[in-house]
């Protein structure tokens, strides 16, 4: 489960609408907390940070985080202890489901939030995690606080 505030949900939606018809992308930073009620671990979002989509072509259907930005995020994670929980991105005029490209570039531990943006208006928002065998995504529950 991943927990977002209403403001964080709104920020993801707004970023997707602003970048339309291109895909937006950003990093999800936060903490892991025990969720005794569900006997699981919850991912609690503390910060969303928009990132530049540096994909060289096909911004309408692809996003890419620059290696320099990723390296800086990993260095920050080690320094602060705040975890990179995953990434968010938009699907302009497409469903909020992972694509084959998303699966090829994803890593199993991260949460991937996808917001569908239809004709410049945000729609369904979903979250996914790639299975350890890297073959399929599993839906992850999103809790809005």
C-alpha positions in Angstrom: 0.0 0.0 0.0 1.1 3.5 -0.8 -0.3 6.5 1.1 -0.6 10.0 -0.4 -2.1 13.2 0.9 -4.9 14.8 -1.1 -2.4 17.6 -2.0 0.1 15.1 -3.3 -2.5 13.4 -5.4 -3.5 16.8 -6.8 0.2 17.6 -7.5 0.6 14.4 -9.6 -2.6 15.2 -11.5 -1.6 18.8 -12.1 1.8 17.8 -13.4 0.3 15.4 -15.9 -2.2 18.0 -17.1 0.6 20.7 -17.4 2.9 18.4 -19.5 0.1 17.1 -21.7 0.4 15.8 -24.5 3.8 14.7 -23.2 4.4 12.3 -20.3 5.4 13.9 -17.1 7.6 12.1 -14.5 8.7 12.6 -11.0 10.1 10.8 -8.0 8.2 9.6 -4.9 10.2 10.0 -1.7 9.1 8.8 1.7 9.3 6.3 4.5 8.3 2.7 5.2 6.0 2.2 8.1 4.4 -0.8 9.7 0.6 -1.0 9.1 -0.6 -3.1 12.0 -4.2 -2.9 10.9 -3.4 -4.7 7.6 -0.4 -6.6 8.9 1.7 -5.1 6.1 4.2 -2.4 5.4 2.9 0.9 4.1 4.8 3.3 1.9 4.1 6.8 3.2 4.8 9.6 0.7 6.6 12.6 2.2 7.6 14.4 -0.9 7.0 14.4 -4.6 9.6 15.9 -6.8 9.0 16.6 -10.5 11.8 15.4 -12.8 12.7 16.3 -16.4 11.6 13.8 -19.0 14.8 13.4 -20.9 13.6 10.7 -23.4 15.0 11.7 -26.7 12.0 10.9 -28.8 8.4 9.9 -28.2 7.7 12.1 -25.2 4.0 11.4 -25.8 4.5 7.7 -24.9 7.8 7.5 -23.0 9.6 9.0 -20.1 13.2 8.7 -18.9 14.9 10.0 -15.8 18.5 11.2 -16.5 21.3 9.1 -15.1 22.6 12.2 -13.4 19.3 12.9 -11.6 19.0 9.2 -10.6 22.6 9.2 -9.2 21.8 12.4 -7.2 18.6 10.9 -5.8 20.5 7.7 -4.7 23.2 9.8 -3.1 20.5 11.9 -1.3 18.8 8.7 -0.2 22.0 7.5 1.5 22.7 10.8 3.1 19.2 11.6 4.5 17.7 8.1 5.0 14.6 9.2 3.1 13.7 6.4 0.7 13.1 6.6 -3.0 9.7 4.8 -2.9 9.2 4.9 -6.7 8.2 7.1 -9.5 5.1 8.6 -11.0 4.3 9.4 -14.6 1.4 10.2 -16.9 -0.2 8.4 -19.8 -1.6 11.0 -22.2 -4.8 9.8 -23.8 -4.0 6.3 -22.6 -5.2 4.1 -19.7 -3.4 4.2 -16.3 -1.9 0.8 -16.8 1.8 -0.1 -17.3 3.0 -0.5 -20.8 5.5 -3.0 -22.2 8.1 -0.1 -22.2 7.2 0.6 -18.5 7.9 -3.0 -17.6 11.2 -3.1 -19.5 12.5 -0.1 -17.6 11.0 -0.8 -14.1 12.7 -2.2 -11.1 10.9 -4.6 -8.8 11.1 -2.8 -5.5 9.7 0.6 -6.6 6.1 1.7 -6.7 5.0 3.2 -10.1 2.1 5.6 -10.0 0.4 6.2 -13.3 -2.2 8.9 -14.0 -4.2 8.8 -17.2 -4.6 12.3 -18.7 -7.4 12.4 -21.2 -7.7 15.5 -23.4 -5.7 17.5 -20.9 -7.8 16.4 -17.9 -6.5 13.9 -15.3 -8.5 10.7 -14.9 -7.8 7.4 -13.2 -4.7 7.1 -11.1 -3.2 3.7 -10.2 -0.1 2.3 -8.6 1.9 -0.8 -9.6 4.9 -2.9 -8.5 6.9 -5.1 -10.8 7.1 -8.7 -9.7 10.6 -10.0 -8.7 10.7 -12.1 -11.9 10.2 -8.9 -13.9 7.4 -10.4 -16.0 4.3 -8.7 -14.6 3.1 -5.8 -12.6 0.8 -6.2 -9.6 -1.7 -3.4 -8.7 -0.8 -1.7 -5.4 -3.5 -0.1 -3.2 -3.4 3.7 -3.1 -4.7 5.3 0.1 -5.5 9.0 -0.1 -5.3 10.7 3.4 
